[in-house]
Amino acid sequence: MKILTANRLVDGEAVWLAADRSWVENIQFAERALDADTEARLDAAGKAALANNEVVDVNLIDVALVDGAIRPNRLREQIRANGPTTHLHFGKAARFGAASANTAA
């Protein structure tokens, strides 16, 4: 399973593409691609957003569902989903809860 991630151009925030084609700050609202056709559709939407200067660093990433929550497979993406690793009172961990990306192994 894959989702589309990027960084919002205006503030650098890590964002994910939702089913309504908006860029969301919480990974749990990302549209999930379960097949190649959906991956291609997400990729095309990401390229269009990049061309419109909405986002940068657009990537399809591998994720898994763990206890019903989206969890990125790579540590880098888990960190991006939860924000800074310096303290739980900052970034996404503070806004959405420390388990927003379900980083517990």
C-alpha positions as a Markdown table, in Angstrom:
| # | Residue | x | y | z |
|---|---|---|---|---|
| 1 | Met | 0.0 | 0.0 | 0.0 |
| 2 | Lys | 1.2 | 3.5 | -0.8 |
| 3 | Ile | 0.3 | 7.1 | -0.1 |
| 4 | Leu | 1.6 | 10.4 | -1.6 |
| 5 | Thr | 3.6 | 12.7 | 0.5 |
| 6 | Ala | 5.2 | 16.1 | -0.1 |
| 7 | Asn | 6.3 | 19.3 | 1.6 |
| 8 | Arg | 4.0 | 22.3 | 1.4 |
| 9 | Leu | 5.8 | 25.1 | -0.4 |
| 10 | Val | 4.6 | 28.0 | 1.7 |
| 11 | Asp | 5.8 | 26.7 | 5.0 |
| 12 | Gly | 7.7 | 23.4 | 4.5 |
| 13 | Glu | 5.1 | 21.3 | 6.4 |
| 14 | Ala | 5.1 | 17.6 | 5.7 |
| 15 | Val | 1.7 | 16.9 | 4.0 |
| 16 | Trp | -0.2 | 14.0 | 2.4 |
| 17 | Leu | -2.7 | 13.9 | -0.4 |
| 18 | Ala | -6.2 | 13.2 | 0.7 |
| 19 | Ala | -9.0 | 11.6 | -1.4 |
| 20 | Asp | -10.5 | 15.1 | -2.0 |
| 21 | Arg | -7.2 | 16.2 | -3.5 |
| 22 | Ser | -6.4 | 18.5 | -0.6 |
| 23 | Trp | -3.0 | 18.3 | 1.2 |
| 24 | Val | -3.5 | 17.3 | 4.8 |
| 25 | Glu | -1.1 | 17.6 | 7.8 |
| 26 | Asn | -2.3 | 14.4 | 9.4 |
| 27 | Ile | -1.1 | 11.2 | 7.7 |
| 28 | Gln | -4.2 | 9.3 | 8.9 |
| 29 | Phe | -6.3 | 11.3 | 6.3 |
| 30 | Ala | -4.1 | 10.3 | 3.3 |
| 31 | Glu | -5.7 | 8.5 | 0.4 |
| 32 | Arg | -4.3 | 4.9 | 0.3 |
| 33 | Ala | -3.3 | 3.4 | -3.1 |
| 34 | Leu | -4.0 | -0.3 | -3.1 |
| 35 | Asp | -3.3 | -0.9 | -6.8 |
| 36 | Ala | -1.2 | 0.4 | -9.7 |
| 37 | Asp | -4.0 | 2.5 | -11.2 |
| 38 | Thr | -4.5 | 4.4 | -7.9 |
| 39 | Glu | -0.8 | 4.9 | -7.6 |
| 40 | Ala | -0.6 | 6.4 | -11.1 |
| 41 | Arg | -3.6 | 8.7 | -10.2 |
| 42 | Leu | -1.9 | 9.9 | -7.0 |
| 43 | Asp | 1.4 | 10.4 | -8.8 |
| 44 | Ala | -0.3 | 12.5 | -11.5 |
| 45 | Ala | -2.0 | 14.6 | -8.9 |
| 46 | Gly | 1.4 | 15.1 | -7.1 |
| 47 | Lys | 3.1 | 16.2 | -10.4 |
| 48 | Ala | 0.2 | 18.6 | -11.0 |
| 49 | Ala | 0.6 | 20.1 | -7.5 |
| 50 | Leu | 4.3 | 20.4 | -8.0 |
| 51 | Ala | 3.8 | 22.2 | -11.3 |
| 52 | Asn | 1.4 | 24.6 | -9.6 |
| 53 | Asn | 4.0 | 25.4 | -6.9 |
| 54 | Glu | 1.8 | 24.0 | -4.1 |
| 55 | Val | 4.3 | 21.4 | -2.9 |
| 56 | Val | 7.9 | 20.1 | -3.3 |
| 57 | Asp | 9.6 | 16.7 | -2.8 |
| 58 | Val | 6.6 | 14.7 | -3.9 |
| 59 | Asn | 6.9 | 10.9 | -3.3 |
| 60 | Leu | 4.8 | 7.8 | -3.2 |
| 61 | Ile | 5.8 | 6.0 | 0.0 |
| 62 | Asp | 5.2 | 2.5 | 1.3 |
| 63 | Val | 2.9 | 2.3 | 4.3 |
| 64 | Ala | 1.1 | -0.4 | 6.3 |
| 65 | Leu | -2.0 | -0.5 | 8.4 |
| 66 | Val | -1.1 | -1.2 | 12.0 |
| 67 | Asp | -4.1 | -1.5 | 14.4 |
| 68 | Gly | -6.2 | 0.5 | 11.8 |
| 69 | Ala | -3.7 | 3.3 | 11.6 |
| 70 | Ile | -1.4 | 4.3 | 8.7 |
| 71 | Arg | 2.2 | 3.6 | 9.6 |
| 72 | Pro | 5.0 | 4.5 | 7.2 |
| 73 | Asn | 7.5 | 1.7 | 6.6 |
| 74 | Arg | 10.6 | 3.9 | 6.6 |
| 75 | Leu | 11.9 | 5.6 | 9.8 |
| 76 | Arg | 12.4 | 8.9 | 7.8 |
| 77 | Glu | 8.7 | 9.0 | 6.9 |
| 78 | Gln | 7.6 | 8.1 | 10.5 |
| 79 | Ile | 9.6 | 11.1 | 11.7 |
| 80 | Arg | 8.0 | 13.3 | 9.1 |
| 81 | Ala | 4.6 | 12.1 | 10.2 |
| 82 | Asn | 5.2 | 12.9 | 13.8 |
| 83 | Gly | 7.2 | 16.1 | 13.4 |
| 84 | Pro | 10.4 | 17.0 | 15.3 |
| 85 | Thr | 12.0 | 14.3 | 17.4 |
| 86 | Thr | 13.2 | 16.8 | 20.0 |
| 87 | His | 10.2 | 16.9 | 22.2 |
| 88 | Leu | 6.6 | 15.6 | 22.2 |
| 89 | His | 5.3 | 19.1 | 22.9 |
| 90 | Phe | 6.3 | 20.4 | 19.5 |
| 91 | Gly | 5.1 | 19.7 | 15.9 |
| 92 | Lys | 2.7 | 17.1 | 14.8 |
| 93 | Ala | 3.1 | 15.0 | 18.0 |
| 94 | Ala | 1.7 | 18.0 | 20.0 |
| 95 | Arg | -1.1 | 18.7 | 17.5 |
| 96 | Phe | -2.2 | 15.2 | 16.7 |
| 97 | Gly | -0.9 | 13.0 | 19.5 |
| 98 | Ala | 2.3 | 11.1 | 19.7 |
| 99 | Ala | 0.7 | 8.1 | 18.0 |
| 100 | Ser | -0.5 | 9.9 | 14.9 |
| 101 | Ala | 1.8 | 7.9 | 12.7 |
| 102 | Asn | 1.8 | 4.9 | 15.0 |
| 103 | Thr | 5.6 | 4.8 | 15.2 |
| 104 | Ala | 5.7 | 2.2 | 18.0 |
| 105 | Ala | 7.2 | -0.9 | 16.5 |
